[in-house]
Amino acid sequence: MTATPQPTAPPNALEFRQPPASRTRPGGLDIGLVAGIAVASLALAAGIALTGVSAHYFFQPTGMLIVVGGTLGVMLITTPPAALLHTLRRMLHLFSREASPNRQDLTDEIVWYARTVRMKGMSAMEAGLDRVSHSFLREALLLALDAKEHIELQSALENRIRLCERQSETAAKVLEVAGGFAPTIGVIGTVVGLIDVLRQFSSMAAIASGVGAAFTSTIYGLALANLVLLPAAHRIRARAAETFELQELIMEGVLCVFDGMYSKLVRQRLDSFLTAAPFEARSLSPVQTAPQTGQL
């Protein structure tokens, strides 16, 4: 009795096995940002309380209107509407932390793709792209499937990274400009308050009270700049630097996969990103890959 032959898969229908699982740091509320806001607010409130002056004395609607309205007007003058809306959205997104993959696991996944491509070719990845752990890695692998040359793929990935970096820098610059104008607008509010005080020069008690109230506009301007606008700009840059390094790691890995590089050499190239400072902002330079004929 002869055994029934088992059907074999066609040469071009190779099975795409599941890549190694990648751990992901869960997203959610940014505890560090919330803690920073709480500490700054408590320190400011405690300082005011220690002066013995009533907190109601620091609430001056006129000065608040001048500072907030004037700063918003400056932002409208200096920034196109589309960029301003993008900046406001980025500020709101600062309170939430996006899910971030573990870099070691991401490196293992890219090395697995390099090994698979070297054995079966680039077309072997196409069936499993829906199981790629990171969105930018999936986009880069799709570009690698369509690219004909190394320089073509490198240029496409670098343009994508530069676009993300430029958008983050634009948002941070908008907040920095507003933070530079806010204290000056606060001084304008103080001058307006002093002019109103001098109209009541006949009453020395009214002058003493009015001068103190007038300087609350300066406090509003300094607080808005140094507790809100400038810290938000730095926070946007810090997140952009972290995203930039992760995208650099993915770009380097996908270029190595495209070149058919040996998996051990791919891991050696990507391990340099694991020892780098996580928030180090580096300039984007063309990626040089090892020759395809290199062996370990």
C-alpha positions as CSV (number, residue, x, y, z in Angstrom):
1,M,0.0,0.0,0.0
2,T,1.5,3.3,-1.1
3,A,1.3,6.5,0.9
4,T,-0.7,9.3,-0.5
5,P,1.6,12.1,-1.5
6,Q,1.1,15.4,0.4
7,P,0.5,18.5,-1.7
8,T,3.4,20.9,-1.7
9,A,3.2,24.6,-1.7
10,P,4.3,26.4,-4.9
11,P,7.7,28.0,-4.7
12,N,6.3,31.5,-4.5
13,A,3.8,30.7,-1.7
14,L,6.3,30.2,1.1
15,E,4.8,30.3,4.6
16,F,5.4,33.5,6.5
17,R,5.9,32.5,10.2
18,Q,5.0,34.8,13.1
19,P,7.8,37.2,14.0
20,P,9.0,37.3,17.6
21,A,6.5,39.1,19.9
22,S,7.4,42.7,20.7
23,R,6.7,44.1,24.1
24,T,5.1,47.6,24.1
25,R,5.2,50.2,26.9
26,P,1.5,51.0,27.4
27,G,0.2,54.5,26.7
28,G,-2.1,56.6,28.8
29,L,-1.8,59.7,31.0
30,D,1.7,61.3,31.1
31,I,2.3,61.1,34.8
32,G,5.5,63.1,34.6
33,L,3.8,66.1,32.9
34,V,0.9,66.0,35.4
35,A,3.3,65.8,38.4
36,G,5.3,68.8,37.0
37,I,2.2,70.9,36.7
38,A,1.1,70.0,40.2
39,V,4.5,70.8,41.7
40,A,4.7,74.1,40.0
41,S,1.2,75.1,40.9
42,L,1.7,74.1,44.6
43,A,5.0,76.0,44.8
44,L,3.4,79.1,43.4
45,A,0.4,78.9,45.7
46,A,2.6,78.2,48.7
47,G,4.8,81.2,47.9
48,I,1.8,83.5,47.6
49,A,0.4,82.2,50.9
50,L,3.7,82.8,52.7
51,T,3.5,86.5,51.7
52,G,0.4,86.9,53.8
53,V,-1.5,88.5,50.9
54,S,-4.9,87.2,50.0
55,A,-5.1,85.1,46.8
56,H,-8.0,87.2,45.7
57,Y,-5.6,90.1,45.4
58,F,-3.8,88.3,42.6
59,F,-6.9,87.8,40.5
60,Q,-7.1,90.8,38.2
61,P,-9.5,90.2,35.2
62,T,-8.1,93.2,33.3
63,G,-4.5,92.1,33.4
64,M,-5.5,88.5,32.6
65,L,-7.4,89.7,29.6
66,I,-4.5,91.8,28.3
67,V,-1.9,89.0,28.7
68,V,-3.9,86.0,27.4
69,G,-5.6,88.0,24.7
70,G,-2.5,89.8,23.6
71,T,-0.4,86.5,23.5
72,L,-3.1,84.8,21.5
73,G,-3.2,87.8,19.1
74,V,0.6,87.5,18.6
75,M,0.3,83.8,17.8
76,L,-2.4,84.6,15.2
77,I,-0.2,87.3,13.7
78,T,3.0,85.2,13.6
79,T,1.6,81.8,12.8
80,P,-0.5,80.5,9.9
81,P,-3.9,79.1,11.0
82,A,-3.0,75.5,10.0
83,A,0.2,75.5,11.9
84,L,-1.5,77.1,14.9
85,L,-4.2,74.4,15.0
86,H,-1.5,71.8,14.7
87,T,0.4,73.3,17.6
88,L,-2.8,73.4,19.8
89,R,-3.3,69.7,19.0
90,R,0.3,68.8,19.9
91,M,-0.2,70.6,23.3
92,L,-3.3,68.6,24.1
93,H,-1.5,65.4,23.1
94,L,1.2,66.1,25.6
95,F,-1.1,64.9,28.4
96,S,-1.3,61.5,26.8
97,R,1.6,59.2,26.3
98,E,1.7,57.0,23.2
99,A,2.5,53.3,23.4
100,S,6.2,52.8,22.7
101,P,7.8,49.5,21.7
102,N,10.7,48.0,23.5
103,R,13.8,48.7,21.5
104,Q,15.4,45.4,22.2
105,D,12.3,43.5,21.0
106,L,12.1,45.8,18.0
107,T,15.7,44.9,17.1
108,D,14.9,41.2,17.5
109,E,12.0,41.6,15.1
110,I,14.0,43.4,12.5
111,V,16.8,40.8,12.7
112,W,14.1,38.1,12.2
113,Y,12.9,39.9,9.0
114,A,16.5,40.1,7.8
115,R,17.0,36.4,8.3
116,T,13.7,35.7,6.5
117,V,14.4,37.9,3.6
118,R,17.9,36.5,3.2
119,M,16.5,32.9,3.0
120,K,13.2,33.5,1.1
121,G,13.5,37.0,-0.6
122,M,11.6,40.3,0.0
123,S,8.3,38.9,-1.3
124,A,8.2,36.5,1.7
125,M,7.3,39.4,4.0
126,E,4.3,40.6,2.1
127,A,1.8,38.1,3.6
128,G,2.7,39.0,7.2
129,L,2.9,42.8,7.1
130,D,-0.4,43.1,9.0
131,R,1.4,41.5,12.0
132,V,4.3,44.0,12.1
133,S,4.5,45.5,15.6
134,H,5.2,49.2,14.7
135,S,3.4,51.4,12.2
136,F,6.5,53.1,10.9
137,L,8.2,49.7,10.5
138,R,5.2,48.5,8.5
139,E,5.4,51.6,6.3
140,A,9.1,51.2,5.8
141,L,8.8,47.5,4.8
142,L,6.0,48.4,2.3
143,L,8.4,50.9,0.8
144,A,11.1,48.3,0.7
145,L,8.8,46.0,-1.3
146,D,8.2,48.7,-3.9
147,A,11.7,50.2,-4.0
148,K,14.1,49.2,-6.8
149,E,17.3,50.6,-5.5
150,H,18.9,51.3,-2.1
151,I,19.1,55.0,-2.6
152,E,15.5,55.2,-3.6
153,L,14.3,53.6,-0.3
154,Q,16.8,55.6,1.8
155,S,15.5,58.9,0.3
156,A,11.9,58.0,0.9
157,L,12.5,57.0,4.5
158,E,14.6,60.1,5.2
159,N,11.9,62.4,3.8
160,R,9.3,60.8,6.0
161,I,11.5,61.2,9.1
162,R,12.4,64.8,8.3
163,L,8.7,65.6,7.8
164,C,7.8,64.4,11.3
165,E,10.8,66.3,12.8
166,R,9.9,69.5,10.9
167,Q,6.3,69.3,12.2
168,S,7.4,69.0,15.8
169,E,10.0,71.8,15.5
170,T,7.3,74.1,14.0
171,A,5.0,73.4,16.9
172,A,7.8,74.0,19.4
173,K,8.8,77.2,17.7
174,V,5.3,78.6,17.8
175,L,5.2,78.2,21.6
176,E,8.7,79.6,22.0
177,V,7.7,82.8,20.1
178,A,4.6,83.2,22.2
179,G,6.6,82.6,25.3
180,G,9.0,85.4,24.3
181,F,6.1,87.9,23.8
182,A,4.0,87.0,26.9
183,P,6.2,88.8,29.5
184,T,6.4,91.9,27.4
185,I,2.6,91.9,27.0
186,G,2.4,91.5,30.8
187,V,4.5,94.7,31.1
188,I,2.1,96.5,28.8
189,G,-0.7,95.4,31.1
190,T,1.2,96.8,34.1
191,V,1.7,100.1,32.3
192,V,-2.0,100.3,31.6
193,G,-2.7,99.6,35.3
194,L,-0.3,102.3,36.4
195,I,-1.9,104.9,34.1
196,D,-5.2,104.1,35.7
197,V,-3.6,104.5,39.1
198,L,-2.2,107.9,38.3
199,R,-5.6,109.1,37.5
200,Q,-6.5,108.7,41.2
201,F,-3.4,110.6,42.4
202,S,-5.5,112.5,45.0
203,S,-5.9,109.3,47.1
204,M,-2.6,107.8,48.3
205,A,-4.3,104.7,49.6
206,A,-5.8,104.0,46.2
207,I,-2.4,104.6,44.6
208,A,-0.7,102.1,46.9
209,S,-3.3,99.5,46.3
210,G,-3.5,100.1,42.5
211,V,0.3,99.9,42.0
212,G,0.3,96.4,43.5
213,A,-2.6,95.3,41.4
214,A,-1.1,96.7,38.3
215,F,2.0,94.5,38.6
216,T,-0.1,91.3,38.6
217,S,-0.1,91.6,34.8
218,T,3.6,91.1,34.8
219,I,3.1,88.0,37.0
220,Y,0.6,86.7,34.5
221,G,3.0,87.2,31.6
222,L,5.9,85.6,33.3
223,A,3.8,82.6,34.5
224,L,2.3,82.0,31.1
225,A,5.7,82.0,29.5
226,N,7.7,80.1,32.0
227,L,5.2,77.7,33.4
228,V,3.1,76.9,30.2
229,L,4.5,77.9,26.8
230,L,8.3,77.3,27.1
231,P,8.0,74.0,29.0
232,A,5.5,72.8,26.5
233,A,7.9,73.7,23.7
234,H,10.7,71.7,25.3
235,R,8.4,68.8,26.0
236,I,7.4,68.6,22.3
237,R,11.1,68.6,21.3
238,A,11.9,65.9,23.8
239,R,9.2,63.6,22.4
240,A,10.3,64.4,18.9
241,A,13.9,63.4,19.7
242,E,12.7,60.1,21.2
243,T,10.5,59.4,18.1
244,F,13.4,60.4,15.8
245,E,15.8,57.9,17.4
246,L,13.2,55.1,17.1
247,Q,12.6,56.0,13.4
248,E,16.4,56.1,12.8
249,L,16.7,52.6,14.3
250,I,13.9,51.3,12.0
251,M,15.3,53.0,8.9
252,E,18.7,51.5,9.5
253,G,17.2,48.1,10.0
254,V,15.0,48.2,7.0
255,L,17.9,49.3,4.8
256,C,19.9,46.4,6.1
257,V,17.0,44.1,5.3
258,F,16.7,45.5,1.8
259,D,20.4,44.9,1.2
260,G,20.1,41.3,2.2
261,M,22.6,41.7,5.0
262,Y,23.6,38.9,7.4
263,S,21.4,38.8,10.5
264,K,24.4,39.0,12.8
265,L,25.7,42.1,11.1
266,V,22.2,43.7,11.2
267,R,22.1,43.1,15.0
268,Q,25.5,44.6,15.4
269,R,24.4,47.7,13.5
270,L,21.2,48.1,15.5
271,D,22.7,47.5,18.9
272,S,24.3,51.0,18.7
273,F,20.8,52.5,19.1
274,L,20.2,50.6,22.3
275,T,23.2,52.2,24.1
276,A,22.4,55.7,22.9
277,A,20.8,58.3,25.2
278,P,17.1,58.0,24.7
279,F,16.4,61.8,24.3
280,E,19.6,62.7,22.4
281,A,18.7,64.9,19.4
282,R,21.1,64.1,16.5
283,S,21.2,65.4,13.0
284,L,19.8,63.2,10.3
285,S,22.6,62.0,8.1
286,P,22.6,59.5,5.2
287,V,22.7,56.0,6.3
288,Q,25.7,54.0,5.0
289,T,25.1,50.2,5.0
290,A,27.7,47.5,4.8
291,P,28.4,45.8,1.5
292,Q,26.0,43.0,0.6
293,T,29.0,40.6,0.3
294,G,30.2,41.2,3.9
295,Q,30.3,38.2,6.2
296,L,30.9,37.6,9.8
